[in-house]
Amino acid sequence: MNIAIIPARGGSKRILKKNIKDFLGKPIIYYSIKIALESGLFDKVIVSTDDHEIKKVAENFGAYVPFVRPDELSDDITGTVAVINHAVQWCARNKYKPEYVCCIYATSPLLQLDYLKMGYEALKSSDKLFAFSVTRFKYPIQRSLRIKNDSIEMFYPENYLTRSQDLEEGYHDAGQFYWGTADAFLEQKNIFSDRSVPIILPQYLVQDIDTQDDWDMAEFMYSALYK
């Protein structure tokens, strides 16, 4: 059995009601629910939320919302793995025994089915614990800068004279999906480790959404892809 879990708490601060905010005509969580349901990969698509409005929206789009997430897992500091752990434990107590679990973020309208399937196949065919989406940094991280006391300094000054093309490429979490074995989530294993398979996404399919500027950019990107 495979289960998708979409975390969607109600207390977003920087973008009010982010998980159900209108994104080009639909609540943004709709896009994650839709691709999970249409993928054919999952026996259950569960939304984990503490918010009754999110619960209603998610159920209207076909997701399963069988519990209300407890307050201690709905604050600003609780990590995603703990939320998935709670949902997988609930499944185990209620006769759902998943082999593979996929966390899909509620704010992932750019998620593509091919990459979601690629993550599943990569995990199944390996001895790894996780497979998740990453993308390349647009600029070499070895030449990154910081502002300190109103001045600029390099994080890695030893690379001041190194050409960009001579530096190793860096990657970051794309924040879309995280496949894992149910046991790995239950044991709260570290996702960012050598026990994970990277699924590399092109940069034009990745946009973190934390500010209104991010939101606007994601809408532009989505419109360019589908309109």
MIDOSE-1310 file (N, C-alpha, C; in nm, 2 decimals, decimal comma, always signed):
residues 227
mnia	+0,08/-0,12/+0,00/+0,00/+0,00/+0,00/+0,09/+0,12/+0,00; +0,05/+0,22/-0,08/+0,12/+0,35/-0,09/+0,02/+0,46/-0,04; +0,07/+0,55/+0,04/-0,01/+0,66/+0,09/+0,06/+0,79/+0,06; -0,01/+0,89/+0,01/+0,03/+1,03/+0,00/-0,02/+1,11/+0,12
iipa	+0,07/+1,19/+0,18/+0,04/+1,27/+0,29/+0,07/+1,41/+0,26; -0,03/+1,50/+0,26/-0,01/+1,64/+0,23/-0,02/+1,72/+0,36; +0,09/+1,77/+0,42/+0,08/+1,85/+0,54/+0,02/+1,99/+0,50; -0,07/+2,04/+0,58/-0,14/+2,17/+0,55/-0,19/+2,23/+0,68
rggs	-0,10/+2,29/+0,76/-0,15/+2,35/+0,88/-0,22/+2,49/+0,85; -0,29/+2,54/+0,94/-0,37/+2,66/+0,92/-0,30/+2,79/+0,96; -0,19/+2,78/+1,04/-0,14/+2,90/+1,10/-0,03/+2,97/+1,02; -0,03/+2,97/+0,89/+0,07/+3,04/+0,81/+0,08/+3,18/+0,85
kril	+0,20/+3,24/+0,86/+0,22/+3,38/+0,91/+0,25/+3,47/+0,79; +0,34/+3,44/+0,71/+0,39/+3,53/+0,60/+0,28/+3,55/+0,49; +0,21/+3,44/+0,46/+0,11/+3,45/+0,36/-0,02/+3,39/+0,43; -0,11/+3,47/+0,46/-0,23/+3,43/+0,54/-0,31/+3,32/+0,46
kkni	-0,34/+3,22/+0,54/-0,42/+3,10/+0,48/-0,35/+3,05/+0,35; -0,22/+3,04/+0,36/-0,14/+3,01/+0,24/-0,19/+2,88/+0,17; -0,22/+2,78/+0,25/-0,25/+2,65/+0,19/-0,38/+2,64/+0,11; -0,47/+2,74/+0,14/-0,60/+2,74/+0,06/-0,62/+2,87/-0,01
kdfl	-0,51/+2,95/-0,02/-0,52/+3,08/-0,09/-0,54/+3,05/-0,24; -0,62/+3,14/-0,30/-0,65/+3,13/-0,45/-0,52/+3,14/-0,53; -0,50/+3,03/-0,61/-0,38/+3,03/-0,70/-0,44/+3,01/-0,84; -0,45/+3,11/-0,92/-0,50/+3,11/-1,05/-0,64/+3,03/-1,06
gkpi	-0,73/+3,07/-0,97/-0,86/+3,02/-0,97/-0,90/+2,90/-0,88; -0,80/+2,84/-0,82/-0,82/+2,73/-0,73/-0,74/+2,74/-0,61; -0,79/+2,69/-0,49/-0,70/+2,69/-0,37/-0,57/+2,62/-0,41; -0,46/+2,67/-0,36/-0,33/+2,61/-0,40/-0,32/+2,46/-0,37
iyys	-0,38/+2,42/-0,26/-0,37/+2,28/-0,22/-0,44/+2,19/-0,32; -0,53/+2,24/-0,40/-0,60/+2,16/-0,50/-0,50/+2,10/-0,60; -0,40/+2,17/-0,64/-0,30/+2,11/-0,74/-0,23/+1,99/-0,68; -0,19/+1,99/-0,55/-0,12/+1,88/-0,49/-0,22/+1,76/-0,48
ikia	-0,34/+1,79/-0,44/-0,44/+1,68/-0,43/-0,47/+1,62/-0,56; -0,48/+1,70/-0,66/-0,52/+1,66/-0,80/-0,41/+1,57/-0,85; -0,29/+1,60/-0,85/-0,18/+1,52/-0,91/-0,16/+1,39/-0,83; -0,18/+1,40/-0,70/-0,17/+1,27/-0,62/-0,28/+1,18/-0,66
lesg	-0,41/+1,23/-0,67/-0,52/+1,14/-0,70/-0,51/+1,08/-0,85; -0,46/+1,17/-0,94/-0,46/+1,13/-1,08/-0,34/+1,04/-1,11; -0,24/+1,04/-1,02/-0,12/+0,97/-1,05/-0,14/+0,82/-1,06; -0,23/+0,76/-0,98/-0,25/+0,62/-0,97/-0,15/+0,55/-0,88
lfdk	-0,07/+0,63/-0,81/+0,03/+0,58/-0,73/-0,01/+0,54/-0,59; -0,13/+0,60/-0,55/-0,16/+0,60/-0,40/-0,30/+0,53/-0,38; -0,30/+0,45/-0,27/-0,42/+0,39/-0,22/-0,50/+0,49/-0,14; -0,44/+0,58/-0,07/-0,50/+0,69/+0,00/-0,42/+0,82/-0,02
vivs	-0,50/+0,93/-0,03/-0,44/+1,06/-0,03/-0,49/+1,14/+0,09; -0,40/+1,15/+0,19/-0,44/+1,21/+0,32/-0,39/+1,35/+0,34; -0,47/+1,44/+0,38/-0,43/+1,57/+0,42/-0,42/+1,58/+0,57; -0,31/+1,62/+0,62/-0,29/+1,63/+0,77/-0,30/+1,78/+0,80
tddh	-0,40/+1,82/+0,87/-0,42/+1,96/+0,90/-0,48/+1,97/+1,04; -0,46/+2,09/+1,10/-0,52/+2,13/+1,23/-0,64/+2,22/+1,20; -0,67/+2,25/+1,08/-0,76/+2,36/+1,04/-0,89/+2,31/+0,98; -1,01/+2,34/+1,03/-1,13/+2,29/+0,98/-1,17/+2,34/+0,84
eikk	-1,13/+2,46/+0,81/-1,15/+2,52/+0,68/-1,07/+2,44/+0,57; -0,94/+2,42/+0,61/-0,86/+2,34/+0,52/-0,91/+2,20/+0,50; -0,96/+2,14/+0,61/-1,02/+2,01/+0,60/-1,14/+2,00/+0,50; -1,22/+2,10/+0,51/-1,34/+2,11/+0,42/-1,30/+2,12/+0,28
vaen	-1,20/+2,21/+0,25/-1,16/+2,24/+0,11/-1,09/+2,11/+0,06; -1,01/+2,05/+0,14/-0,94/+1,92/+0,09/-1,04/+1,81/+0,06; -1,14/+1,79/+0,15/-1,24/+1,69/+0,12/-1,32/+1,72/+0,00; -1,35/+1,85/-0,03/-1,42/+1,88/-0,15/-1,35/+1,84/-0,27
fgay	-1,21/+1,84/-0,27/-1,14/+1,80/-0,38/-1,09/+1,65/-0,38; -1,15/+1,58/-0,29/-1,13/+1,43/-0,30/-1,03/+1,37/-0,21; -0,96/+1,46/-0,12/-0,87/+1,40/-0,03/-0,94/+1,34/+0,09; -0,86/+1,26/+0,17/-0,91/+1,20/+0,29/-0,85/+1,27/+0,41
vpfv	-0,94/+1,32/+0,49/-0,89/+1,39/+0,61/-0,95/+1,33/+0,74; -0,89/+1,22/+0,78/-0,95/+1,14/+0,88/-0,93/+1,18/+1,03; -0,84/+1,28/+1,05/-0,80/+1,32/+1,18/-0,77/+1,47/+1,18; -0,78/+1,53/+1,29/-0,73/+1,67/+1,31/-0,59/+1,66/+1,37
rpde	-0,50/+1,72/+1,31/-0,36/+1,72/+1,37/-0,35/+1,79/+1,50; -0,29/+1,73/+1,60/-0,28/+1,79/+1,73/-0,20/+1,92/+1,74; -0,23/+2,00/+1,83/-0,17/+2,13/+1,84/-0,02/+2,13/+1,85; +0,03/+2,03/+1,92/+0,18/+2,02/+1,94/+0,25/+1,99/+1,81
lsdd	+0,18/+1,95/+1,71/+0,24/+1,93/+1,58/+0,20/+2,04/+1,48; +0,14/+2,15/+1,53/+0,09/+2,25/+1,44/+0,15/+2,39/+1,46; +0,26/+2,39/+1,53/+0,32/+2,52/+1,55/+0,43/+2,56/+1,45; +0,50/+2,67/+1,47/+0,59/+2,72/+1,37/+0,72/+2,64/+1,37
itgt	+0,75/+2,56/+1,46/+0,88/+2,49/+1,47/+0,88/+2,34/+1,45; +0,76/+2,28/+1,44/+0,76/+2,14/+1,42/+0,80/+2,11/+1,27; +0,88/+2,01/+1,26/+0,93/+1,97/+1,12/+0,84/+1,88/+1,05; +0,86/+1,87/+0,92/+0,77/+1,79/+0,84/+0,78/+1,64/+0,87
vavi	+0,90/+1,59/+0,91/+0,91/+1,45/+0,94/+0,82/+1,41/+1,05; +0,82/+1,49/+1,16/+0,73/+1,46/+1,27/+0,59/+1,46/+1,23; +0,54/+1,54/+1,14/+0,40/+1,54/+1,10/+0,37/+1,42/+1,02; +0,47/+1,38/+0,93/+0,44/+1,25/+0,85/+0,45/+1,13/+0,95
nhav	+0,54/+1,13/+1,04/+0,54/+1,03/+1,14/+0,41/+1,01/+1,21; +0,35/+1,12/+1,25/+0,22/+1,11/+1,32/+0,11/+1,05/+1,23; +0,11/+1,09/+1,10/+0,01/+1,04/+1,01/+0,03/+0,89/+0,98; +0,16/+0,85/+0,97/+0,18/+0,71/+0,94/+0,14/+0,63/+1,06
qwca	+0,17/+0,68/+1,18/+0,12/+0,61/+1,30/-0,03/+0,59/+1,31; -0,10/+0,70/+1,27/-0,24/+0,69/+1,26/-0,29/+0,58/+1,17; -0,22/+0,58/+1,05/-0,26/+0,47/+0,95/-0,24/+0,33/+1,01; -0,12/+0,31/+1,08/-0,09/+0,18/+1,13/-0,20/+0,14/+1,24
rnky	-0,25/+0,24/+1,32/-0,35/+0,21/+1,42/-0,48/+0,18/+1,36; -0,50/+0,22/+1,23/-0,64/+0,21/+1,17/-0,63/+0,12/+1,05; -0,55/+0,02/+1,06/-0,54/-0,09/+0,96/-0,50/-0,05/+0,82; -0,44/+0,06/+0,81/-0,37/+0,10/+0,68/-0,22/+0,07/+0,71
kpey	-0,16/-0,02/+0,63/-0,02/-0,05/+0,66/+0,06/-0,02/+0,53; +0,10/+0,11/+0,51/+0,17/+0,14/+0,39/+0,31/+0,09/+0,39; +0,36/+0,06/+0,27/+0,50/+0,02/+0,25/+0,58/+0,14/+0,21; +0,52/+0,23/+0,13/+0,58/+0,35/+0,08/+0,49/+0,47/+0,11
vcci	+0,55/+0,58/+0,16/+0,47/+0,70/+0,19/+0,54/+0,81/+0,11; +0,45/+0,90/+0,06/+0,51/+1,02/-0,01/+0,45/+1,15/+0,05; +0,53/+1,23/+0,11/+0,49/+1,36/+0,15/+0,49/+1,46/+0,03; +0,38/+1,52/+0,00/+0,37/+1,62/-0,10/+0,33/+1,75/-0,04
yats	+0,41/+1,86/-0,06/+0,37/+1,98/+0,00/+0,25/+2,04/-0,06; +0,17/+2,11/+0,02/+0,04/+2,17/-0,03/+0,06/+2,28/-0,12; +0,18/+2,34/-0,12/+0,21/+2,45/-0,21/+0,31/+2,41/-0,32; +0,27/+2,31/-0,40/+0,35/+2,26/-0,51/+0,28/+2,25/-0,64
pllq	+0,23/+2,37/-0,69/+0,15/+2,36/-0,81/+0,23/+2,33/-0,93; +0,36/+2,34/-0,92/+0,45/+2,31/-1,04/+0,49/+2,16/-1,04; +0,45/+2,08/-0,95/+0,49/+1,94/-0,94/+0,44/+1,87/-1,07; +0,53/+1,79/-1,13/+0,50/+1,72/-1,25/+0,49/+1,57/-1,22
ldyl	+0,39/+1,50/-1,28/+0,37/+1,36/-1,26/+0,49/+1,28/-1,29; +0,56/+1,31/-1,40/+0,67/+1,23/-1,44/+0,78/+1,22/-1,33; +0,80/+1,33/-1,26/+0,90/+1,33/-1,16/+0,85/+1,26/-1,03; +0,72/+1,27/-1,00/+0,67/+1,20/-0,89/+0,68/+1,05/-0,91
kmgy	+0,65/+1,01/-1,03/+0,67/+0,86/-1,06/+0,81/+0,82/-1,06; +0,90/+0,91/-1,11/+1,04/+0,88/-1,11/+1,09/+0,86/-0,97; +1,04/+0,94/-0,87/+1,09/+0,92/-0,74/+1,04/+0,79/-0,68; +0,92/+0,75/-0,71/+0,87/+0,62/-0,66/+0,95/+0,50/-0,72
ealk	+0,98/+0,51/-0,85/+1,05/+0,40/-0,91/+1,20/+0,40/-0,86; +1,26/+0,51/-0,84/+1,39/+0,52/-0,79/+1,40/+0,46/-0,65; +1,31/+0,49/-0,57/+1,31/+0,44/-0,43/+1,29/+0,28/-0,43; +1,19/+0,24/-0,51/+1,15/+0,10/-0,51/+1,27/+0,01/-0,56
ssdk	+1,35/+0,06/-0,65/+1,45/-0,01/-0,72/+1,59/+0,00/-0,65; +1,59/+0,07/-0,53/+1,71/+0,09/-0,46/+1,70/+0,03/-0,32; +1,82/+0,04/-0,25/+1,81/+0,00/-0,10/+1,81/+0,13/-0,02; +1,77/+0,24/-0,07/+1,77/+0,37/+0,00/+1,64/+0,38/+0,08
lfaf	+1,64/+0,48/+0,17/+1,52/+0,50/+0,25/+1,43/+0,61/+0,20; +1,48/+0,70/+0,12/+1,40/+0,82/+0,07/+1,44/+0,85/-0,08; +1,35/+0,91/-0,15/+1,38/+0,98/-0,28/+1,31/+1,11/-0,28; +1,38/+1,22/-0,30/+1,31/+1,35/-0,30/+1,36/+1,44/-0,40
svtr	+1,29/+1,55/-0,43/+1,32/+1,64/-0,54/+1,42/+1,74/-0,50; +1,52/+1,76/-0,59/+1,62/+1,87/-0,57/+1,64/+1,94/-0,70; +1,70/+2,06/-0,69/+1,73/+2,13/-0,81/+1,87/+2,20/-0,79; +1,93/+2,24/-0,90/+2,06/+2,30/-0,89/+2,05/+2,45/-0,85
fkyp	+2,15/+2,49/-0,77/+2,16/+2,63/-0,74/+2,19/+2,71/-0,87; +2,13/+2,83/-0,88/+2,15/+2,91/-1,00/+2,29/+2,97/-1,01; +2,36/+2,98/-0,90/+2,49/+3,04/-0,89/+2,57/+2,96/-0,80; +2,70/+2,95/-0,82/+2,79/+2,87/-0,73/+2,78/+2,91/-0,59
iqrs	+2,75/+2,82/-0,50/+2,74/+2,85/-0,36/+2,88/+2,88/-0,30; +2,98/+2,84/-0,36/+3,12/+2,87/-0,31/+3,16/+3,01/-0,33; +3,08/+3,09/-0,41/+3,11/+3,23/-0,43/+2,99/+3,32/-0,37; +2,92/+3,26/-0,27/+2,81/+3,33/-0,21/+2,86/+3,44/-0,12
lrik	+2,78/+3,54/-0,10/+2,82/+3,66/-0,02/+2,72/+3,67/+0,10; +2,77/+3,75/+0,20/+2,68/+3,79/+0,31/+2,71/+3,93/+0,34; +2,61/+3,99/+0,40/+2,62/+4,13/+0,44/+2,64/+4,14/+0,59; +2,75/+4,20/+0,64/+2,79/+4,20/+0,78/+2,83/+4,34/+0,81
ndsi	+2,77/+4,41/+0,91/+2,80/+4,54/+0,95/+2,80/+4,64/+0,83; +2,69/+4,62/+0,74/+2,67/+4,70/+0,62/+2,78/+4,69/+0,52; +2,86/+4,58/+0,53/+2,96/+4,55/+0,43/+2,94/+4,41/+0,37; +3,01/+4,39/+0,26/+3,00/+4,26/+0,19/+3,12/+4,18/+0,22
emfy	+3,10/+4,05/+0,25/+3,21/+3,96/+0,26/+3,17/+3,82/+0,20; +3,27/+3,75/+0,16/+3,24/+3,61/+0,10/+3,23/+3,51/+0,21; +3,14/+3,42/+0,19/+3,14/+3,30/+0,28/+3,27/+3,22/+0,27; +3,31/+3,21/+0,14/+3,43/+3,13/+0,11/+3,53/+3,21/+0,04
peny	+3,61/+3,30/+0,10/+3,70/+3,39/+0,04/+3,81/+3,32/-0,04; +3,84/+3,19/-0,01/+3,94/+3,12/-0,09/+3,90/+3,10/-0,23; +3,77/+3,12/-0,26/+3,72/+3,10/-0,40/+3,71/+3,23/-0,48; +3,77/+3,34/-0,43/+3,76/+3,47/-0,49/+3,81/+3,47/-0,63
ltrs	+3,91/+3,40/-0,66/+3,97/+3,40/-0,80/+3,94/+3,28/-0,87; +3,85/+3,19/-0,82/+3,82/+3,07/-0,89/+3,70/+3,09/-0,99; +3,72/+3,05/-1,11/+3,62/+3,06/-1,21/+3,49/+2,98/-1,17; +3,38/+3,04/-1,20/+3,25/+2,97/-1,17/+3,25/+2,83/-1,23
qdle	+3,30/+2,81/-1,35/+3,29/+2,68/-1,42/+3,38/+2,58/-1,36; +3,47/+2,62/-1,27/+3,56/+2,53/-1,21/+3,51/+2,48/-1,07; +3,40/+2,53/-1,03/+3,35/+2,50/-0,90/+3,24/+2,39/-0,91; +3,23/+2,31/-0,81/+3,14/+2,20/-0,80/+2,99/+2,25/-0,79
egyh	+2,90/+2,19/-0,87/+2,77/+2,24/-0,87/+2,70/+2,20/-0,73; +2,62/+2,29/-0,68/+2,55/+2,26/-0,56/+2,40/+2,25/-0,59; +2,33/+2,17/-0,50/+2,19/+2,15/-0,52/+2,11/+2,18/-0,39; +1,99/+2,21/-0,40/+1,91/+2,23/-0,28/+1,77/+2,16/-0,29
dagq	+1,71/+2,14/-0,18/+1,58/+2,08/-0,17/+1,48/+2,16/-0,25; +1,41/+2,09/-0,34/+1,31/+2,16/-0,43/+1,18/+2,18/-0,36; +1,16/+2,11/-0,24/+1,04/+2,14/-0,16/+0,91/+2,09/-0,23; +0,91/+1,98/-0,31/+0,79/+1,93/-0,37/+0,74/+1,80/-0,31
fywg	+0,83/+1,70/-0,32/+0,78/+1,57/-0,27/+0,90/+1,49/-0,21; +0,86/+1,40/-0,11/+0,96/+1,32/-0,04/+0,90/+1,18/-0,03; +0,94/+1,09/-0,11/+0,91/+0,95/-0,10/+1,00/+0,89/+0,01; +0,94/+0,79/+0,08/+1,02/+0,72/+0,18/+0,95/+0,59/+0,22
tada	+1,02/+0,50/+0,27/+0,96/+0,38/+0,33/+0,88/+0,42/+0,46; +0,78/+0,35/+0,48/+0,70/+0,39/+0,60/+0,78/+0,37/+0,73; +0,87/+0,27/+0,73/+0,96/+0,26/+0,85/+1,05/+0,37/+0,87; +1,10/+0,43/+0,76/+1,20/+0,54/+0,77/+1,13/+0,66/+0,83
fleq	+1,00/+0,69/+0,79/+0,93/+0,80/+0,84/+0,89/+0,77/+0,99; +0,86/+0,65/+1,02/+0,83/+0,61/+1,16/+0,95/+0,63/+1,25; +1,06/+0,60/+1,20/+1,19/+0,61/+1,28/+1,25/+0,75/+1,27; +1,18/+0,84/+1,19/+1,22/+0,98/+1,18/+1,37/+0,99/+1,13
knif	+1,40/+0,91/+1,03/+1,54/+0,91/+0,98/+1,56/+1,04/+0,91; +1,69/+1,08/+0,90/+1,73/+1,20/+0,83/+1,72/+1,19/+0,68; +1,64/+1,28/+0,62/+1,62/+1,27/+0,47/+1,74/+1,32/+0,40; +1,81/+1,42/+0,45/+1,92/+1,48/+0,38/+2,05/+1,40/+0,41
sdrs	+2,06/+1,28/+0,36/+2,17/+1,19/+0,39/+2,20/+1,10/+0,27; +2,30/+1,02/+0,28/+2,34/+0,93/+0,17/+2,24/+0,81/+0,16; +2,14/+0,81/+0,24/+2,04/+0,71/+0,23/+1,92/+0,76/+0,14; +1,94/+0,87/+0,07/+1,83/+0,92/-0,02/+1,88/+0,93/-0,16
vpii	+1,78/+0,91/-0,25/+1,80/+0,92/-0,39/+1,76/+1,06/-0,44; +1,84/+1,14/-0,50/+1,80/+1,27/-0,55/+1,73/+1,26/-0,68; +1,61/+1,33/-0,69/+1,54/+1,34/-0,82/+1,56/+1,48/-0,87; +1,64/+1,50/-0,97/+1,68/+1,64/-1,01/+1,57/+1,70/-1,10
lpqy	+1,52/+1,81/-1,06/+1,42/+1,89/-1,13/+1,49/+2,01/-1,20; +1,44/+2,04/-1,32/+1,49/+2,17/-1,39/+1,44/+2,29/-1,31; +1,52/+2,39/-1,31/+1,49/+2,51/-1,23/+1,36/+2,58/-1,26; +1,32/+2,56/-1,39/+1,19/+2,63/-1,43/+1,07/+2,56/-1,37
lvqd	+1,09/+2,45/-1,30/+0,98/+2,38/-1,23/+0,98/+2,40/-1,08; +1,07/+2,48/-1,03/+1,09/+2,50/-0,89/+1,07/+2,64/-0,84; +0,98/+2,66/-0,75/+0,97/+2,79/-0,69/+0,92/+2,78/-0,54; +1,01/+2,81/-0,45/+0,96/+2,81/-0,31/+0,86/+2,92/-0,29
idtq	+0,76/+2,90/-0,20/+0,66/+3,00/-0,19/+0,65/+3,04/-0,04; +0,72/+3,14/+0,00/+0,72/+3,19/+0,14/+0,67/+3,34/+0,15; +0,68/+3,41/+0,04/+0,64/+3,55/+0,04/+0,54/+3,58/-0,08; +0,48/+3,70/-0,08/+0,39/+3,73/-0,19/+0,47/+3,74/-0,32
ddwd	+0,59/+3,78/-0,32/+0,67/+3,78/-0,44/+0,69/+3,64/-0,49; +0,72/+3,55/-0,40/+0,73/+3,41/-0,44/+0,60/+3,36/-0,51; +0,49/+3,40/-0,44/+0,36/+3,35/-0,49/+0,34/+3,40/-0,64; +0,36/+3,53/-0,66/+0,35/+3,59/-0,79/+0,43/+3,52/-0,89
maef	+0,56/+3,49/-0,86/+0,65/+3,42/-0,95/+0,60/+3,29/-0,98; +0,55/+3,21/-0,88/+0,49/+3,08/-0,91/+0,37/+3,09/-1,00; +0,29/+3,19/-0,99/+0,18/+3,20/-1,08/+0,22/+3,23/-1,22; +0,33/+3,32/-1,24/+0,38/+3,34/-1,37/+0,44/+3,22/-1,43
mysa	+0,51/+3,14/-1,35/+0,57/+3,01/-1,40/+0,46/+2,91/-1,44; +0,36/+2,90/-1,36/+0,25/+2,81/-1,39/+0,18/+2,85/-1,52; +0,16/+2,98/-1,53/+0,09/+3,03/-1,65/+0,17/+3,00/-1,78; +0,30/+3,02/-1,76/+0,39/+3,00/-1,88/+0,38/+2,85/-1,92
lyk	+0,37/+2,76/-1,82/+0,37/+2,62/-1,85/+0,24/+2,57/-1,91; +0,12/+2,63/-1,86/+0,00/+2,57/-1,89/-0,11/+2,65/-1,96; -0,08/+2,78/-1,97/-0,19/+2,87/-2,03/-0,16/+2,89/-2,18
